[in-house]
Amino acid sequence: MFMNRLSRWLDSLRFPTLVIITAALFAIDLVIPDAVPFIDEIMLALATIFFSRFKQRGSRDKPGSNDKE
């Protein structure tokens, strides 16, 4: 059930691979210790959220589809 819901959500994104990559980097970065704590974790979390906000273009955004008549 979770994988089905996740798959549908990823299909609705414009850059699903980019979201997966940044989320994986975020998860790896949480495990690896660093000199400045939490700065890079915050940046990767913000990047993941930023990329996940891009939805696929709808039919209204495609060139040639004009709603005015």
PLY file of the C-alpha trace (Angstrom):
ply
format ascii 1.0
element vertex 69
property float x
property float y
property float z
element edge 68
property int vertex1
property int vertex2
end_header
0.00 0.00 0.00
2.79 2.43 0.89
4.75 1.61 -2.28
1.64 2.08 -4.43
0.96 5.48 -2.91
4.63 6.49 -3.22
4.69 5.38 -6.86
1.60 7.44 -7.69
3.09 10.48 -5.94
6.39 10.11 -7.79
4.53 9.77 -11.10
2.88 13.13 -10.48
6.23 14.89 -10.11
8.09 16.62 -12.90
11.54 15.35 -11.78
10.97 12.13 -9.81
14.56 10.90 -10.22
15.94 14.15 -8.86
13.70 13.90 -5.80
14.81 10.30 -5.19
18.49 11.26 -5.49
18.25 14.22 -3.11
16.20 12.20 -0.61
18.80 9.39 -0.71
21.63 11.89 -0.22
19.74 13.36 2.72
19.32 9.92 4.31
23.01 9.07 3.80
24.05 12.47 5.15
22.10 11.89 8.36
24.28 8.85 9.10
27.69 10.34 8.25
29.09 12.69 10.93
30.35 16.09 9.82
32.22 19.10 11.21
29.29 21.54 11.09
26.26 19.71 12.42
22.86 20.06 10.77
23.78 22.69 8.16
24.09 20.23 5.27
21.13 18.20 6.52
18.97 21.30 6.48
20.16 22.25 2.99
19.48 18.75 1.58
16.07 18.62 3.24
15.18 22.00 1.72
16.43 20.87 -1.70
14.33 17.71 -1.49
11.23 19.71 -0.58
11.97 22.25 -3.32
12.28 19.58 -6.04
9.20 17.71 -4.82
7.07 20.84 -5.28
7.47 20.73 -9.09
4.42 18.95 -10.45
4.04 17.75 -14.02
2.79 20.27 -16.49
-0.92 20.04 -17.09
-2.70 20.35 -20.40
-3.16 24.08 -19.75
0.61 24.64 -19.81
1.23 22.87 -23.08
1.84 25.07 -26.12
-1.10 25.29 -28.48
-3.82 24.65 -25.90
-5.64 27.90 -25.65
-8.73 28.12 -23.43
-9.89 31.41 -24.94
-12.41 31.25 -27.76
0 1
1 2
2 3
3 4
4 5
5 6
6 7
7 8
8 9
9 10
10 11
11 12
12 13
13 14
14 15
15 16
16 17
17 18
18 19
19 20
20 21
21 22
22 23
23 24
24 25
25 26
26 27
27 28
28 29
29 30
30 31
31 32
32 33
33 34
34 35
35 36
36 37
37 38
38 39
39 40
40 41
41 42
42 43
43 44
44 45
45 46
46 47
47 48
48 49
49 50
50 51
51 52
52 53
53 54
54 55
55 56
56 57
57 58
58 59
59 60
60 61
61 62
62 63
63 64
64 65
65 66
66 67
67 68
